Amino acid sequence: MHFVIMGCGRVGSSLAHSLESQGHDVAIIDQEESAFRRLGSSFEGRRVTGVGFDRDTLHEAGIADAYAFAAVSNGDNSNILAARVARETFGVEHVVARIYDPGRAEVYQRLGIPTVGTVKWTADQMLRRLLPQGHVPELVDPSGNVVIAEVTVNPAWVGHRISELEQATGTRAAYLTRLGAAILPGADSVFQEGDLLHLASLATELPTVERTLDAPPEVTEH
């Protein structure tokens, strides 16, 4: 799959190499051409010099064919603007923005843009928000049988009860992250735009669970 990254600092260059090592196609954008030196000679993806929220720059990076977009420059405003352009102008469903100011997290979540704060940032957290399947679980029990993982949910599930998602996947909702805060869903809880869903699942079933929720819910005929 094709991924576009804005920002070739330590985070962006590390993310680019991680994705490329997994066999994905990567384009990375930075305003400073010298920043691409962090990638080294082994990086085979596209290096695009320009502003990450500029449409021509994004076109050059292949945003039209992108599965996901990550904004990891050193500016909060630039990151969220670029993430919004990727989602709202080019229709990229899987976007994530890095932030420095945790006070802005709630605003970003209301816009439906998943964010990762610099204090708690890890490569696994960023990759979990970009890759469709096979990401690293947040918790694995000692036997390795049960995992808790943040799972990507197709926007078509918005408005459905959490119990419907559980029934469709055969899992239990461990908790939701909503507007930057973790909550325990109740019997009548409804999945909302911007929610991050953390499910408890059998480890062997996680790939199937992810595929189920990455697709729209099945329509039942009455």
ZAMARGU-4260 file (C-alpha; in steps of 0.2 Angstrom, whole numbers, plus 5000, padded with zeros to 4 digits):
<rodrens>
0) 5000/5000/5000 | 5005/5018/4998 | 5008/5029/5013 | 5012/5048/5013 | 5021/5056/5028
5) 5023/5074/5031 | 5039/5079/5041 | 5056/5070/5039 | 5063/5073/5057 | 5067/5058/5068
10) 5049/5053/5070 | 5045/5054/5051 | 5061/5046/5045 | 5059/5031/5058 | 5041/5029/5052
15) 5046/5029/5034 | 5059/5016/5036 | 5047/5005/5047 | 5033/5005/5034 | 5045/5002/5019
20) 5053/4987/5029 | 5036/4980/5029 | 5035/4981/5010 | 5024/4997/5008 | 5027/5011/4996
25) 5031/5027/5005 | 5032/5046/5000 | 5039/5058/5013 | 5037/5077/5012 | 5048/5091/5020
30) 5050/5109/5017 | 5069/5107/5019 | 5078/5096/5006 | 5092/5093/5019 | 5080/5084/5030
35) 5080/5069/5019 | 5098/5065/5024 | 5090/5057/5039 | 5083/5043/5027 | 5100/5037/5022
40) 5104/5029/5005 | 5094/5013/5009 | 5077/5022/5008 | 5069/5019/4991 | 5053/5029/4992
45) 5049/5047/4986 | 5057/5062/4993 | 5045/5077/4990 | 5051/5095/4995 | 5037/5106/4999
50) 5023/5111/5011 | 5014/5096/5017 | 4997/5104/5016 | 4999/5111/4999 | 4988/5102/4986
55) 5001/5102/4973 | 5014/5095/4985 | 5002/5081/4991 | 4998/5077/4973 | 5017/5075/4969
60) 5018/5063/4984 | 5004/5052/4977 | 4990/5057/4990 | 4977/5052/4977 | 4983/5034/4979
65) 4987/5034/4998 | 4980/5022/5010 | 4985/5033/5025 | 4993/5049/5029 | 5004/5054/5044
70) 5007/5072/5049 | 5023/5072/5060 | 5031/5089/5057 | 5036/5100/5072 | 5021/5111/5070
75) 5004/5107/5078 | 4994/5119/5066 | 5003/5112/5051 | 5000/5094/5056 | 4981/5096/5059
80) 4979/5107/5043 | 4988/5094/5033 | 4978/5080/5040 | 4962/5089/5037 | 4967/5092/5019
85) 4971/5074/5016 | 4955/5068/5024 | 4943/5081/5018 | 4950/5086/5001 | 4958/5069/4995
90) 4947/5057/5005 | 4961/5048/5014 | 4951/5039/5028 | 4967/5034/5038 | 4975/5049/5045
95) 4985/5053/5061 | 4993/5069/5067 | 5007/5072/5080 | 5004/5085/5092 | 5015/5095/5105
100) 5001/5104/5114 | 4990/5091/5124 | 4977/5104/5127 | 4972/5104/5108 | 4969/5085/5108
105) 4950/5087/5112 | 4948/5099/5097 | 4957/5087/5085 | 4947/5073/5091 | 4931/5082/5088
110) 4937/5084/5070 | 4939/5066/5068 | 4958/5066/5067 | 4967/5053/5078 | 4982/5061/5087
115) 4998/5055/5096 | 5006/5067/5109 | 5024/5068/5109 | 5026/5063/5127 | 5018/5046/5124
120) 5023/5043/5106 | 5030/5027/5101 | 5032/5019/5083 | 5019/5006/5088 | 5006/5019/5092
125) 5008/5028/5076 | 5008/5012/5066 | 4993/5005/5074 | 4983/5021/5068 | 4990/5018/5050
130) 4990/5000/5046 | 4974/4990/5042 | 4980/4974/5050 | 4994/4966/5060 | 4998/4980/5071
135) 5005/4977/5089 | 4993/4973/5102 | 4992/4985/5118 | 4992/4970/5130 | 4995/4952/5128
140) 4991/4940/5143 | 5005/4928/5149 | 4998/4913/5139 | 4997/4923/5123 | 4979/4918/5120
145) 4970/4935/5123 | 4975/4952/5117 | 4969/4970/5119 | 4971/4980/5103 | 4966/4996/5096
150) 4956/4992/5080 | 4953/5003/5065 | 4934/5005/5063 | 4926/5009/5046 | 4916/5026/5048
155) 4900/5017/5042 | 4900/5010/5060 | 4897/5027/5067 | 4880/5027/5076 | 4879/5009/5079
160) 4879/5002/5097 | 4896/4995/5104 | 4886/4979/5107 | 4883/4977/5088 | 4902/4978/5085
165) 4905/4965/5098 | 4892/4954/5091 | 4899/4956/5073 | 4917/4952/5079 | 4914/4940/5094
170) 4925/4951/5105 | 4922/4962/5120 | 4925/4981/5120 | 4938/4984/5134 | 4937/5003/5133
175) 4934/5018/5121 | 4945/5033/5119 | 4934/5048/5116 | 4940/5066/5115 | 4957/5060/5123
180) 4949/5052/5138 | 4947/5033/5141 | 4929/5027/5145 | 4921/5011/5149 | 4906/5008/5137
185) 4889/5003/5144 | 4875/4992/5136 | 4868/5007/5126 | 4885/5015/5122 | 4885/5021/5103
190) 4901/5022/5093 | 4904/5040/5088 | 4915/5049/5076 | 4933/5051/5082 | 4931/5036/5095
195) 4946/5024/5096 | 4940/5007/5100 | 4950/4995/5111 | 4944/4977/5110 | 4949/4961/5120
200) 4950/4947/5107 | 4958/4930/5105 | 4975/4933/5097 | 4972/4921/5083 | 4955/4930/5079
205) 4963/4947/5078 | 4966/4948/5060 | 4948/4943/5056 | 4941/4955/5069 | 4951/4969/5060
210) 4945/4964/5043 | 4927/4964/5049 | 4928/4982/5057 | 4938/4989/5043 | 4923/4985/5032
215) 4905/4993/5033 | 4893/4984/5043 | 4882/4971/5034 | 4865/4977/5030 | 4851/4964/5036
220) 4835/4963/5026 | 4819/4964/5035
</rodrens>
